[in-house]
């Protein structure tokens, strides 16, 4: 029988949603030992030992930072916010400080900033600086501190994640893979997985951002006809013997 080597590629589907281009995916079975020490004779050692499976788990390195994935990583809820034209949003100036707007500003279209209620129009770059997050008034400009302002702008369409609002339900995970070395499919089906995001979300990085998702496989008692209630791994081109 020839040995089988692997150069693995593939995608993950978490609760049916595909996360493309994970750069690592590893599964492992961990054990715990129940040991009875030998105390009946000199020299010590073990009198009896029983190994049990403690955890069946996986880790994956992902680079998909869609709102849905971020919600998984941050135990939150994701939603879509459509682009819109915002007219006369109220804010109060704070010299040298960034004051955020309710929505994300599309900086490709210059906002209009006026005083409330006088209607004085201020100049971008002279009186204030605009960023996607909001408006920062300049100390060298003509906007007094604590001035009531009205800001009109166009907002970006965004995916919004409300953080730390929920613990996600256990979900099915599928590894839709391929062994590039042997040119055969490798399919992993894990029926009920408790997921968590590890290692944080890299909002600033010098290279492509990466995050780690790990999961523990739980028994799926609905799989009454399956040999394993945890999952299965199907490897193409590999005979039983």
TORPA-4810 file (N, C-alpha, C, O; in nm, 3 decimals):
<nodes>
NODE_1_0.085_-0.120_0.000_0.000_0.000_0.000_0.088_0.125_0.000_0.179_0.137_0.082_X
NODE_2_0.062_0.216_-0.091_0.139_0.339_-0.098_0.095_0.436_0.010_-0.023_0.448_0.042_X
NODE_3_0.194_0.505_0.068_0.162_0.609_0.164_0.092_0.724_0.094_0.112_0.748_-0.025_X
NODE_4_0.009_0.796_0.170_-0.064_0.910_0.116_-0.012_1.038_0.179_-0.012_1.051_0.302_X
NODE_5_0.030_1.130_0.098_0.074_1.261_0.147_-0.033_1.364_0.115_-0.124_1.339_0.035_X
NODE_6_-0.021_1.480_0.179_-0.129_1.579_0.162_-0.072_1.719_0.149_0.016_1.760_0.225_X
NODE_7_-0.124_1.791_0.054_-0.113_1.938_0.047_-0.257_1.986_0.039_-0.321_1.976_-0.066_X
NODE_8_-0.306_2.037_0.148_-0.449_2.062_0.159_-0.490_2.203_0.120_-0.421_2.300_0.151_X
NODE_9_-0.602_2.211_0.052_-0.668_2.338_0.022_-0.817_2.319_0.047_-0.864_2.205_0.060_X
NODE_10_-0.892_2.428_0.055_-1.035_2.412_0.073_-1.103_2.532_0.133_-1.041_2.637_0.154_X
NODE_11_-1.231_2.516_0.162_-1.315_2.621_0.217_-1.392_2.565_0.336_-1.410_2.444_0.351_X
NODE_12_-1.438_2.657_0.420_-1.524_2.622_0.533_-1.666_2.671_0.507_-1.686_2.778_0.449_X
NODE_13_-1.761_2.594_0.551_-1.899_2.640_0.552_-1.949_2.629_0.696_-1.961_2.519_0.750_X
NODE_14_-1.978_2.743_0.756_-2.026_2.748_0.894_-2.174_2.781_0.891_-2.214_2.890_0.850_X
NODE_15_-2.255_2.686_0.935_-2.400_2.699_0.929_-2.445_2.730_0.787_-2.540_2.805_0.766_X
NODE_16_-2.374_2.671_0.690_-2.407_2.689_0.548_-2.339_2.805_0.481_-2.331_2.808_0.358_X
NODE_17_-2.289_2.902_0.558_-2.225_3.019_0.498_-2.078_2.990_0.471_-2.004_2.953_0.562_X
NODE_18_-2.035_3.007_0.345_-1.899_2.973_0.305_-1.801_3.083_0.345_-1.823_3.201_0.316_X
NODE_19_-1.694_3.042_0.413_-1.581_3.131_0.441_-1.467_3.086_0.349_-1.409_2.979_0.369_X
NODE_20_-1.437_3.166_0.250_-1.340_3.126_0.150_-1.197_3.151_0.198_-1.171_3.239_0.280_X
NODE_21_-1.106_3.072_0.143_-0.962_3.089_0.157_-0.910_3.089_0.301_-0.830_3.175_0.336_X
NODE_22_-0.954_2.994_0.385_-0.883_2.978_0.513_-0.742_2.927_0.483_-0.724_2.846_0.392_X
NODE_23_-0.643_2.972_0.558_-0.506_2.930_0.530_-0.460_2.815_0.617_-0.357_2.754_0.589_X
NODE_24_-0.533_2.783_0.724_-0.509_2.660_0.799_-0.642_2.604_0.844_-0.737_2.677_0.869_X
NODE_25_-0.647_2.472_0.853_-0.761_2.404_0.913_-0.710_2.271_0.967_-0.662_2.186_0.891_X
NODE_26_-0.720_2.253_1.098_-0.667_2.133_1.161_-0.773_2.075_1.255_-0.840_2.148_1.328_X
NODE_27_-0.785_1.942_1.252_-0.873_1.875_1.346_-0.789_1.785_1.435_-0.684_1.734_1.393_X
NODE_28_-0.835_1.765_1.557_-0.758_1.685_1.652_-0.850_1.624_1.755_-0.951_1.683_1.794_X
NODE_29_-0.813_1.503_1.799_-0.881_1.436_1.909_-0.789_1.443_2.030_-0.674_1.400_2.023_X
NODE_30_-0.838_1.497_2.141_-0.759_1.507_2.263_-0.811_1.407_2.366_-0.930_1.376_2.371_X
NODE_31_-0.719_1.358_2.448_-0.752_1.252_2.543_-0.722_1.296_2.686_-0.638_1.383_2.710_X
NODE_32_-0.792_1.235_2.779_-0.758_1.248_2.919_-0.739_1.107_2.975_-0.809_1.013_2.936_X
NODE_33_-0.646_1.094_3.067_-0.613_0.964_3.124_-0.662_0.953_3.268_-0.642_1.044_3.349_X
NODE_34_-0.726_0.842_3.299_-0.761_0.809_3.437_-0.657_0.707_3.484_-0.648_0.597_3.429_X
NODE_35_-0.579_0.744_3.586_-0.464_0.664_3.627_-0.479_0.621_3.772_-0.512_0.701_3.859_X
NODE_36_-0.455_0.494_3.796_-0.445_0.442_3.932_-0.297_0.412_3.959_-0.237_0.325_3.896_X
NODE_37_-0.241_0.486_4.053_-0.100_0.469_4.082_-0.074_0.334_4.150_-0.158_0.283_4.223_X
NODE_38_0.042_0.280_4.125_0.085_0.157_4.190_0.140_0.191_4.329_0.250_0.245_4.342_X
NODE_39_0.063_0.159_4.429_0.110_0.181_4.567_0.124_0.049_4.642_0.152_0.048_4.762_X
NODE_40_0.104_-0.064_4.572_0.112_-0.193_4.639_0.252_-0.251_4.644_0.279_-0.342_4.723_X
NODE_41_0.341_-0.199_4.561_0.480_-0.246_4.561_0.572_-0.127_4.554_0.529_-0.017_4.521_X
NODE_42_0.696_-0.149_4.582_0.796_-0.042_4.575_0.825_-0.008_4.429_0.801_-0.089_4.339_X
NODE_43_0.874_0.110_4.408_0.914_0.152_4.274_0.813_0.237_4.203_0.845_0.299_4.101_X
NODE_44_0.690_0.243_4.253_0.589_0.330_4.195_0.537_0.279_4.061_0.522_0.159_4.040_X
NODE_45_0.511_0.372_3.970_0.454_0.338_3.841_0.302_0.342_3.842_0.240_0.398_3.932_X
NODE_46_0.245_0.284_3.740_0.100_0.284_3.725_0.046_0.141_3.737_0.100_0.047_3.679_X
NODE_47_-0.062_0.129_3.814_-0.125_-0.001_3.832_-0.232_-0.024_3.724_-0.248_-0.136_3.674_X
NODE_48_-0.303_0.081_3.690_-0.406_0.071_3.586_-0.423_0.207_3.521_-0.399_0.311_3.582_X
NODE_49_-0.466_0.206_3.394_-0.480_0.330_3.320_-0.590_0.316_3.215_-0.597_0.215_3.145_X
NODE_50_-0.673_0.418_3.206_-0.781_0.419_3.108_-0.782_0.555_3.039_-0.786_0.659_3.105_X
NODE_51_-0.778_0.553_2.906_-0.784_0.678_2.829_-0.925_0.700_2.777_-0.993_0.608_2.733_X
NODE_52_-0.968_0.827_2.784_-1.097_0.865_2.730_-1.080_0.987_2.641_-0.990_1.068_2.661_X
NODE_53_-1.168_0.998_2.543_-1.168_1.118_2.458_-1.226_1.234_2.538_-1.337_1.226_2.590_X
NODE_54_-1.149_1.343_2.546_-1.197_1.461_2.619_-1.257_1.565_2.525_-1.358_1.626_2.558_X
NODE_55_-1.194_1.585_2.409_-1.240_1.688_2.316_-1.209_1.645_2.173_-1.102_1.590_2.146_X
NODE_56_-1.301_1.671_2.084_-1.275_1.661_1.941_-1.291_1.803_1.887_-1.399_1.860_1.893_X
NODE_57_-1.184_1.858_1.836_-1.192_1.999_1.800_-1.116_2.032_1.674_-1.049_1.948_1.614_X
NODE_58_-1.130_2.159_1.634_-1.053_2.207_1.520_-1.015_2.352_1.542_-1.075_2.422_1.623_X
NODE_59_-0.915_2.395_1.468_-0.879_2.536_1.460_-0.865_2.573_1.314_-0.820_2.492_1.232_X
NODE_60_-0.904_2.695_1.281_-0.893_2.744_1.144_-0.843_2.887_1.146_-0.882_2.967_1.231_X
NODE_61_-0.755_2.920_1.052_-0.711_3.057_1.033_-0.787_3.116_0.915_-0.779_3.064_0.804_X
NODE_62_-0.860_3.224_0.940_-0.946_3.281_0.835_-0.904_3.425_0.807_-0.843_3.492_0.890_X
NODE_63_-0.940_3.470_0.687_-0.906_3.605_0.642_-1.028_3.676_0.587_-1.015_3.780_0.522_X
NODE_64_-1.145_3.622_0.612_-1.272_3.681_0.570_-1.325_3.766_0.685_-1.361_3.713_0.790_X
NODE_65_-1.329_3.896_0.664_-1.376_3.986_0.769_-1.507_4.054_0.728_-1.526_4.174_0.749_X
NODE_66_-1.595_3.975_0.670_-1.731_4.024_0.646_-1.799_4.047_0.781_-1.752_4.002_0.885_X
NODE_67_-1.910_4.118_0.776_-1.982_4.145_0.901_-2.026_4.016_0.968_-2.025_4.006_1.091_X
NODE_68_-2.066_3.917_0.887_-2.111_3.790_0.945_-1.997_3.719_1.019_-2.018_3.666_1.128_X
NODE_69_-1.877_3.719_0.959_-1.763_3.656_1.027_-1.721_3.736_1.149_-1.691_3.677_1.253_X
NODE_70_-1.720_3.867_1.139_-1.684_3.950_1.254_-1.782_3.927_1.369_-1.742_3.927_1.486_X
NODE_71_-1.909_3.909_1.338_-2.007_3.882_1.443_-1.973_3.752_1.514_-1.988_3.743_1.636_X
NODE_72_-1.927_3.651_1.441_-1.885_3.526_1.504_-1.764_3.548_1.594_-1.759_3.497_1.706_X
NODE_73_-1.667_3.625_1.545_-1.544_3.648_1.620_-1.568_3.733_1.744_-1.495_3.720_1.843_X
NODE_74_-1.668_3.820_1.740_-1.690_3.917_1.847_-1.818_3.889_1.927_-1.866_3.976_2.001_X
NODE_75_-1.874_3.769_1.910_-1.997_3.732_1.983_-2.104_3.838_1.968_-2.165_3.882_2.066_X
NODE_76_-2.126_3.878_1.844_-2.221_3.986_1.821_-2.327_3.952_1.719_-2.342_3.837_1.678_X
NODE_77_-2.400_4.055_1.679_-2.505_4.043_1.578_-2.470_4.132_1.460_-2.430_4.247_1.478_X
NODE_78_-2.486_4.079_1.339_-2.455_4.154_1.218_-2.582_4.199_1.149_-2.683_4.129_1.149_X
NODE_79_-2.575_4.319_1.090_-2.688_4.370_1.012_-2.634_4.459_0.902_-2.519_4.503_0.908_X
NODE_80_-2.716_4.485_0.801_-2.677_4.571_0.690_-2.737_4.709_0.708_-2.851_4.725_0.750_X
NODE_81_-2.656_4.810_0.675_-2.702_4.950_0.679_-2.687_5.006_0.539_-2.576_5.014_0.486_X
NODE_82_-2.796_5.045_0.478_-2.795_5.094_0.340_-2.736_5.234_0.333_-2.741_5.311_0.429_X
NODE_83_-2.680_5.266_0.216_-2.635_5.403_0.191_-2.755_5.496_0.190_-2.864_5.460_0.146_X
NODE_84_-2.733_5.618_0.241_-2.844_5.714_0.244_-2.789_5.856_0.241_-2.671_5.880_0.265_X
NODE_85_-2.878_5.948_0.211_-2.844_6.091_0.214_-2.897_6.147_0.345_-3.017_6.145_0.371_X
NODE_86_-2.805_6.197_0.428_-2.840_6.248_0.560_-2.844_6.401_0.554_-2.748_6.464_0.510_X
NODE_87_-2.953_6.458_0.599_-2.967_6.604_0.596_-2.973_6.660_0.738_-3.053_6.615_0.820_X
NODE_88_-2.888_6.756_0.766_-2.891_6.835_0.889_-2.888_6.748_1.015_-2.973_6.762_1.103_X
NODE_89_-2.789_6.661_1.023_-2.767_6.586_1.147_-2.704_6.679_1.250_-2.608_6.750_1.219_X
NODE_90_-2.757_6.678_1.370_-2.709_6.770_1.473_-2.585_6.715_1.542_-2.577_6.596_1.571_X
NODE_91_-2.488_6.802_1.567_-2.374_6.770_1.651_-2.322_6.898_1.715_-2.359_7.007_1.674_X
NODE_92_-2.236_6.883_1.814_-2.176_6.998_1.883_-2.026_6.993_1.863_-1.964_6.889_1.888_X
NODE_93_-1.966_7.103_1.818_-1.823_7.105_1.789_-1.742_7.091_1.917_-1.784_7.132_2.025_X
NODE_94_-1.623_7.031_1.902_-1.527_7.021_2.012_-1.389_7.041_1.951_-1.338_6.952_1.882_X
NODE_95_-1.330_7.157_1.975_-1.207_7.196_1.906_-1.100_7.088_1.919_-1.065_7.045_2.029_X
NODE_96_-1.048_7.045_1.803_-0.939_6.948_1.800_-0.982_6.805_1.824_-0.898_6.715_1.819_X
NODE_97_-1.109_6.781_1.850_-1.157_6.646_1.880_-1.250_6.596_1.770_-1.323_6.673_1.707_X
NODE_98_-1.246_6.464_1.748_-1.334_6.402_1.650_-1.472_6.380_1.712_-1.485_6.319_1.818_X
NODE_99_-1.574_6.430_1.644_-1.712_6.407_1.685_-1.775_6.316_1.580_-1.782_6.352_1.462_X
NODE_100_-1.821_6.200_1.622_-1.871_6.101_1.527_-2.011_6.135_1.479_-2.089_6.200_1.548_X
NODE_101_-2.039_6.089_1.357_-2.173_6.100_1.300_-2.247_5.968_1.323_-2.186_5.866_1.356_X
NODE_102_-2.377_5.972_1.306_-2.458_5.854_1.331_-2.427_5.741_1.234_-2.433_5.624_1.270_X
NODE_103_-2.393_5.777_1.109_-2.360_5.679_1.006_-2.218_5.706_0.956_-2.158_5.809_0.988_X
NODE_104_-2.167_5.613_0.877_-2.031_5.626_0.824_-2.034_5.718_0.703_-2.112_5.696_0.610_X
NODE_105_-1.949_5.821_0.704_-1.949_5.922_0.598_-1.878_5.868_0.474_-1.767_5.813_0.484_X
NODE_106_-1.940_5.882_0.358_-1.875_5.856_0.231_-1.792_5.979_0.197_-1.845_6.081_0.152_X
NODE_107_-1.661_5.970_0.220_-1.574_6.087_0.203_-1.552_6.125_0.057_-1.491_6.228_0.029_X
NODE_108_-1.603_6.043_-0.037_-1.595_6.081_-0.177_-1.689_6.195_-0.212_-1.674_6.259_-0.316_X
NODE_109_-1.785_6.221_-0.125_-1.877_6.334_-0.142_-1.862_6.426_-0.022_-1.885_6.385_0.092_X
NODE_110_-1.822_6.550_-0.046_-1.795_6.642_0.064_-1.922_6.674_0.142_-2.024_6.706_0.082_X
NODE_111_-1.916_6.666_0.275_-2.033_6.704_0.355_-2.049_6.856_0.359_-1.958_6.932_0.325_X
NODE_112_-2.165_6.897_0.402_-2.192_7.040_0.422_-2.211_7.062_0.570_-2.297_6.999_0.632_X
NODE_113_-2.130_7.153_0.630_-2.136_7.180_0.773_-2.177_7.325_0.792_-2.111_7.416_0.744_X
NODE_114_-2.287_7.345_0.865_-2.337_7.481_0.890_-2.364_7.498_1.038_-2.380_7.400_1.112_X
NODE_115_-2.369_7.624_1.081_-2.404_7.652_1.220_-2.555_7.646_1.236_-2.631_7.671_1.143_X
NODE_116_-2.594_7.611_1.358_-2.736_7.600_1.388_-2.769_7.698_1.502_-2.714_7.683_1.610_X
NODE_117_-2.858_7.798_1.480_-2.951_7.812_1.367_-2.908_7.917_1.265_-2.982_7.943_1.171_X
NODE_118_-2.789_7.978_1.281_-2.754_8.093_1.196_-2.735_8.053_1.050_-2.760_8.134_0.961_X
NODE_119_-2.693_7.930_1.024_-2.679_7.885_0.886_-2.546_7.921_0.822_-2.532_7.909_0.700_X
NODE_120_-2.448_7.965_0.902_-2.315_7.993_0.847_-2.253_7.865_0.794_-2.250_7.764_0.865_X
NODE_121_-2.205_7.867_0.671_-2.145_7.749_0.610_-1.994_7.753_0.632_-1.929_7.853_0.603_X
NODE_122_-1.939_7.644_0.682_-1.796_7.636_0.711_-1.724_7.561_0.599_-1.785_7.491_0.519_X
NODE_123_-1.590_7.577_0.596_-1.508_7.527_0.486_-1.425_7.408_0.529_-1.350_7.414_0.627_X
NODE_124_-1.439_7.300_0.455_-1.359_7.180_0.483_-1.211_7.210_0.460_-1.175_7.276_0.362_X
NODE_125_-1.126_7.163_0.549_-0.982_7.185_0.538_-0.937_7.313_0.605_-0.821_7.325_0.644_X
NODE_126_-1.028_7.408_0.619_-0.997_7.534_0.688_-1.060_7.535_0.827_-0.995_7.568_0.926_X
NODE_127_-1.187_7.499_0.833_-1.259_7.501_0.960_-1.271_7.362_1.024_-1.283_7.350_1.146_X
NODE_128_-1.267_7.260_0.942_-1.284_7.125_0.995_-1.219_7.024_0.900_-1.191_7.055_0.784_X
NODE_129_-1.196_6.906_0.952_-1.149_6.791_0.873_-1.256_6.685_0.879_-1.314_6.659_0.985_X
NODE_130_-1.283_6.622_0.765_-1.383_6.517_0.760_-1.314_6.381_0.744_-1.221_6.368_0.664_X
NODE_131_-1.359_6.282_0.818_-1.316_6.144_0.801_-1.442_6.058_0.790_-1.553_6.107_0.806_X
NODE_132_-1.423_5.931_0.763_-1.539_5.842_0.756_-1.612_5.835_0.889_-1.732_5.807_0.893_X
NODE_133_-1.540_5.860_0.998_-1.600_5.850_1.131_-1.678_5.974_1.172_-1.772_5.965_1.251_X
NODE_134_-1.640_6.092_1.118_-1.709_6.213_1.162_-1.635_6.340_1.127_-1.563_6.347_1.027_X
NODE_135_-1.653_6.441_1.211_-1.601_6.576_1.187_-1.508_6.617_1.302_-1.543_6.603_1.419_X
NODE_136_-1.390_6.667_1.265_-1.297_6.721_1.365_-1.276_6.868_1.336_-1.220_6.904_1.232_X
NODE_137_-1.320_6.955_1.427_-1.303_7.099_1.406_-1.160_7.140_1.438_-1.097_7.085_1.528_X
NODE_138_-1.109_7.238_1.363_-0.970_7.280_1.374_-0.958_7.405_1.461_-1.041_7.495_1.455_X
NODE_139_-0.852_7.406_1.541_-0.830_7.522_1.629_-0.797_7.647_1.550_-0.816_7.758_1.599_X
NODE_140_-0.747_7.631_1.426_-0.711_7.745_1.342_-0.829_7.796_1.259_-0.816_7.894_1.186_X
NODE_141_-0.944_7.729_1.269_-1.060_7.768_1.190_-1.149_7.867_1.261_-1.111_7.928_1.362_X
NODE_142_-1.269_7.882_1.206_-1.362_7.986_1.256_-1.479_7.927_1.334_-1.571_7.999_1.371_X
NODE_143_-1.477_7.795_1.358_-1.586_7.734_1.433_-1.555_7.744_1.582_-1.457_7.684_1.627_X
NODE_144_-1.634_7.817_1.660_-1.609_7.824_1.804_-1.632_7.689_1.871_-1.708_7.606_1.820_X
NODE_145_-1.569_7.668_1.984_-1.592_7.546_2.061_-1.736_7.541_2.109_-1.796_7.644_2.138_X
NODE_146_-1.791_7.421_2.118_-1.927_7.397_2.167_-2.033_7.466_2.084_-2.135_7.511_2.136_X
NODE_147_-2.009_7.475_1.952_-2.106_7.534_1.861_-2.202_7.427_1.810_-2.159_7.318_1.774_X
NODE_148_-2.329_7.457_1.808_-2.427_7.365_1.751_-2.412_7.365_1.600_-2.418_7.470_1.535_X
NODE_149_-2.393_7.246_1.543_-2.371_7.234_1.400_-2.477_7.144_1.338_-2.538_7.061_1.405_X
NODE_150_-2.498_7.163_1.207_-2.580_7.075_1.126_-2.491_7.018_1.017_-2.425_7.093_0.945_X
NODE_151_-2.489_6.885_1.003_-2.401_6.820_0.906_-2.488_6.741_0.808_-2.570_6.659_0.849_X
NODE_152_-2.468_6.766_0.679_-2.537_6.692_0.574_-2.432_6.614_0.495_-2.329_6.669_0.457_X
NODE_153_-2.459_6.486_0.471_-2.359_6.401_0.406_-2.426_6.279_0.344_-2.543_6.250_0.369_X
NODE_154_-2.348_6.208_0.263_-2.390_6.079_0.210_-2.319_5.970_0.287_-2.198_5.980_0.311_X
NODE_155_-2.392_5.868_0.327_-2.331_5.763_0.408_-2.294_5.643_0.322_-2.352_5.619_0.217_X
NODE_156_-2.193_5.567_0.370_-2.155_5.441_0.308_-2.259_5.334_0.342_-2.321_5.335_0.448_X
NODE_157_-2.276_5.242_0.250_-2.344_5.117_0.283_-2.246_5.033_0.365_-2.132_5.012_0.323_X
NODE_158_-2.287_4.985_0.480_-2.195_4.913_0.569_-2.261_4.788_0.627_-2.384_4.775_0.629_X
NODE_159_-2.177_4.698_0.674_-2.221_4.590_0.759_-2.192_4.628_0.902_-2.077_4.659_0.934_X
NODE_160_-2.290_4.628_0.987_-2.273_4.672_1.126_-2.272_4.552_1.219_-2.356_4.463_1.207_X
NODE_161_-2.177_4.552_1.312_-2.168_4.444_1.411_-2.185_4.504_1.550_-2.103_4.585_1.594_X
NODE_162_-2.290_4.464_1.618_-2.309_4.501_1.758_-2.235_4.396_1.841_-2.273_4.279_1.841_X
NODE_163_-2.130_4.438_1.913_-2.040_4.343_1.976_-2.091_4.294_2.111_-2.162_4.365_2.183_X
NODE_164_-2.053_4.171_2.142_-2.078_4.109_2.273_-2.226_4.116_2.312_-2.261_4.152_2.424_X
NODE_165_-2.311_4.080_2.217_-2.454_4.081_2.243_-2.513_3.941_2.255_-2.623_3.924_2.307_X
NODE_166_-2.439_3.841_2.208_-2.497_3.706_2.207_-2.387_3.602_2.199_-2.277_3.630_2.150_X
NODE_167_-2.416_3.484_2.247_-2.332_3.368_2.225_-2.399_3.285_2.117_-2.514_3.242_2.133_X
NODE_168_-2.329_3.263_2.007_-2.390_3.196_1.892_-2.430_3.053_1.925_-2.367_2.986_2.006_X
NODE_169_-2.535_3.008_1.860_-2.580_2.870_1.876_-2.478_2.773_1.817_-2.396_2.812_1.734_X
NODE_170_-2.484_2.648_1.860_-2.402_2.544_1.801_-2.447_2.523_1.657_-2.566_2.524_1.627_X
NODE_171_-2.350_2.503_1.567_-2.382_2.497_1.425_-2.309_2.380_1.359_-2.214_2.325_1.415_X
NODE_172_-2.354_2.345_1.240_-2.284_2.247_1.158_-2.170_2.316_1.085_-2.183_2.430_1.040_X
NODE_173_-2.056_2.246_1.073_-1.941_2.297_1.001_-1.900_2.193_0.896_-1.890_2.074_0.926_X
NODE_174_-1.877_2.239_0.775_-1.833_2.152_0.666_-1.700_2.203_0.612_-1.686_2.321_0.583_X
NODE_175_-1.604_2.112_0.599_-1.479_2.143_0.531_-1.489_2.086_0.390_-1.494_1.965_0.371_X
NODE_176_-1.492_2.174_0.292_-1.503_2.136_0.151_-1.365_2.148_0.090_-1.328_2.252_0.036_X
NODE_177_-1.287_2.038_0.098_-1.146_2.047_0.068_-1.099_1.957_-0.045_-1.176_1.882_-0.104_X
NODE_178_-0.969_1.969_-0.071_-0.905_1.894_-0.178_-0.761_1.867_-0.139_-0.692_1.956_-0.089_X
NODE_179_-0.715_1.745_-0.162_-0.573_1.714_-0.143_-0.504_1.739_-0.276_-0.515_1.659_-0.369_X
NODE_180_-0.432_1.850_-0.285_-0.368_1.890_-0.408_-0.255_1.796_-0.448_-0.219_1.786_-0.565_X
NODE_181_-0.198_1.728_-0.351_-0.090_1.634_-0.379_-0.142_1.509_-0.452_-0.081_1.464_-0.549_X
NODE_182_-0.252_1.454_-0.404_-0.306_1.331_-0.460_-0.420_1.356_-0.560_-0.468_1.264_-0.626_X
NODE_183_-0.463_1.483_-0.570_-0.572_1.523_-0.660_-0.702_1.448_-0.628_-0.766_1.389_-0.715_X
NODE_184_-0.738_1.452_-0.500_-0.861_1.387_-0.454_-0.933_1.479_-0.355_-0.869_1.563_-0.292_X
NODE_185_-1.065_1.464_-0.342_-1.138_1.547_-0.245_-1.117_1.499_-0.102_-1.092_1.382_-0.076_X
NODE_186_-1.126_1.595_-0.009_-1.125_1.567_0.135_-1.241_1.645_0.195_-1.237_1.768_0.199_X
NODE_187_-1.341_1.576_0.243_-1.463_1.640_0.292_-1.481_1.608_0.440_-1.487_1.491_0.479_X
NODE_188_-1.490_1.711_0.521_-1.518_1.693_0.663_-1.656_1.745_0.697_-1.690_1.859_0.664_X
NODE_189_-1.735_1.663_0.764_-1.869_1.705_0.809_-1.875_1.691_0.960_-1.860_1.581_1.014_X
NODE_190_-1.896_1.803_1.027_-1.900_1.807_1.173_-2.038_1.859_1.212_-2.073_1.973_1.183_X
NODE_191_-2.115_1.771_1.277_-2.259_1.792_1.285_-2.302_1.904_1.379_-2.395_1.979_1.348_X
NODE_192_-2.235_1.915_1.492_-2.279_2.012_1.593_-2.153_2.066_1.662_-2.086_1.994_1.736_X
NODE_193_-2.122_2.192_1.637_-1.995_2.249_1.680_-2.018_2.375_1.762_-2.094_2.464_1.722_X
NODE_194_-1.952_2.382_1.876_-1.950_2.503_1.957_-1.830_2.586_1.914_-1.716_2.542_1.929_X
NODE_195_-1.855_2.705_1.859_-1.750_2.787_1.800_-1.711_2.903_1.890_-1.791_2.951_1.970_X
NODE_196_-1.586_2.948_1.875_-1.544_3.073_1.937_-1.430_3.132_1.855_-1.355_3.061_1.788_X
NODE_197_-1.419_3.265_1.862_-1.310_3.335_1.796_-1.195_3.354_1.894_-1.215_3.397_2.007_X
NODE_198_-1.074_3.322_1.849_-0.955_3.334_1.934_-0.859_3.435_1.873_-0.852_3.451_1.751_X
NODE_199_-0.786_3.503_1.958_-0.675_3.584_1.909_-0.710_3.722_1.860_-0.620_3.795_1.816_X
NODE_200_-0.835_3.762_1.866_-0.870_3.900_1.834_-0.889_3.926_1.685_-0.869_3.837_1.602_X
NODE_201_-0.927_4.048_1.654_-0.951_4.093_1.518_-0.846_4.196_1.481_-0.837_4.300_1.546_X
NODE_202_-0.765_4.171_1.377_-0.652_4.260_1.345_-0.697_4.382_1.264_-0.691_4.380_1.141_X
NODE_203_-0.741_4.487_1.330_-0.787_4.606_1.259_-0.672_4.689_1.203_-0.692_4.767_1.111_X
NODE_204_-0.552_4.673_1.259_-0.430_4.730_1.200_-0.329_4.617_1.189_-0.304_4.546_1.287_X
NODE_205_-0.271_4.599_1.072_-0.168_4.497_1.052_-0.083_4.535_0.933_-0.128_4.606_0.843_X
NODE_206_0.041_4.486_0.932_0.132_4.514_0.821_0.115_4.414_0.707_0.165_4.437_0.597_X
NODE_207_0.045_4.305_0.733_0.017_4.206_0.631_-0.132_4.179_0.629_-0.208_4.240_0.705_X
NODE_208_-0.176_4.088_0.543_-0.318_4.054_0.541_-0.362_4.006_0.679_-0.297_3.921_0.740_X
NODE_209_-0.470_4.062_0.728_-0.518_4.027_0.861_-0.565_3.883_0.868_-0.621_3.829_0.773_X
NODE_210_-0.542_3.821_0.983_-0.583_3.683_1.006_-0.645_3.672_1.144_-0.608_3.744_1.236_X
NODE_211_-0.739_3.581_1.157_-0.801_3.553_1.286_-0.820_3.402_1.297_-0.829_3.331_1.196_X
NODE_212_-0.827_3.354_1.420_-0.841_3.212_1.444_-0.981_3.182_1.498_-1.028_3.246_1.591_X
NODE_213_-1.044_3.083_1.438_-1.170_3.030_1.488_-1.145_2.888_1.535_-1.085_2.808_1.463_X
NODE_214_-1.191_2.856_1.654_-1.178_2.719_1.703_-1.316_2.665_1.738_-1.410_2.740_1.762_X
NODE_215_-1.325_2.533_1.739_-1.453_2.472_1.768_-1.438_2.339_1.838_-1.341_2.267_1.816_X
NODE_216_-1.534_2.307_1.921_-1.542_2.177_1.988_-1.663_2.104_1.933_-1.774_2.156_1.930_X
NODE_217_-1.639_1.982_1.889_-1.748_1.902_1.832_-1.827_1.836_1.944_-1.771_1.770_2.031_X
NODE_218_-1.958_1.855_1.940_-2.048_1.800_2.040_-2.129_1.685_1.979_-2.139_1.674_1.857_X
NODE_219_-2.185_1.602_2.064_-2.271_1.496_2.014_-2.399_1.554_1.956_-2.466_1.636_2.018_X
NODE_220_-2.432_1.510_1.836_-2.559_1.545_1.775_-2.652_1.424_1.788_-2.642_1.329_1.710_X
NODE_221_-2.739_1.429_1.885_-2.824_1.313_1.914_-2.928_1.286_1.807_-2.995_1.183_1.810_X
NODE_222_-2.943_1.380_1.710_-3.038_1.356_1.601_-2.981_1.260_1.497_-3.055_1.209_1.413_X
NODE_223_-2.849_1.234_1.502_-2.787_1.144_1.404_-2.804_1.000_1.451_-2.707_0.934_1.488_X
NODE_224_-2.927_0.952_1.449_-2.956_0.820_1.505_-2.902_0.708_1.418_-2.873_0.600_1.469_X
NODE_225_-2.888_0.731_1.288_-2.839_0.625_1.202_-2.691_0.630_1.175_-2.639_0.547_1.100_X
NODE_226_-2.622_0.724_1.234_-2.478_0.741_1.207_-2.396_0.662_1.307_-2.435_0.646_1.423_X
NODE_227_-2.280_0.613_1.261_-2.189_0.544_1.352_-2.134_0.643_1.454_-2.131_0.615_1.574_X
NODE_228_-2.090_0.759_1.405_-2.043_0.865_1.494_-2.146_0.975_1.500_-2.203_1.013_1.398_X
NODE_229_-2.170_1.026_1.619_-2.262_1.139_1.634_-2.188_1.272_1.633_-2.248_1.377_1.656_X
NODE_230_-2.057_1.269_1.606_-1.976_1.390_1.604_-1.951_1.440_1.462_-1.963_1.559_1.434_X
NODE_231_-1.916_1.347_1.372_-1.888_1.389_1.236_-1.813_1.280_1.163_-1.791_1.171_1.216_X
NODE_232_-1.774_1.311_1.041_-1.700_1.216_0.960_-1.608_1.289_0.865_-1.631_1.405_0.830_X
NODE_233_-1.503_1.218_0.822_-1.405_1.269_0.728_-1.399_1.173_0.611_-1.370_1.055_0.628_X
NODE_234_-1.427_1.223_0.492_-1.427_1.142_0.370_-1.307_1.181_0.286_-1.296_1.296_0.243_X
NODE_235_-1.218_1.086_0.261_-1.093_1.112_0.190_-1.094_1.033_0.060_-1.095_0.910_0.062_X
NODE_236_-1.095_1.102_-0.054_-1.099_1.034_-0.182_-0.972_0.959_-0.213_-0.862_1.001_-0.178_X
NODE_237_-0.989_0.845_-0.280_-0.875_0.769_-0.327_-0.799_0.693_-0.221_-0.689_0.645_-0.248_X
NODE_238_-0.854_0.680_-0.100_-0.785_0.610_0.007_-0.859_0.479_0.035_-0.972_0.483_0.085_X
NODE_239_-0.798_0.364_0.005_-0.865_0.237_0.034_-0.867_0.209_0.182_-0.792_0.270_0.259_X
NODE_240_-0.952_0.115_0.223_-0.962_0.080_0.365_-0.832_0.020_0.413_-0.789_0.048_0.525_X
NODE_241_-0.767_-0.062_0.331_-0.641_-0.127_0.370_-0.529_-0.079_0.280_-0.414_-0.121_0.297_X
</nodes>
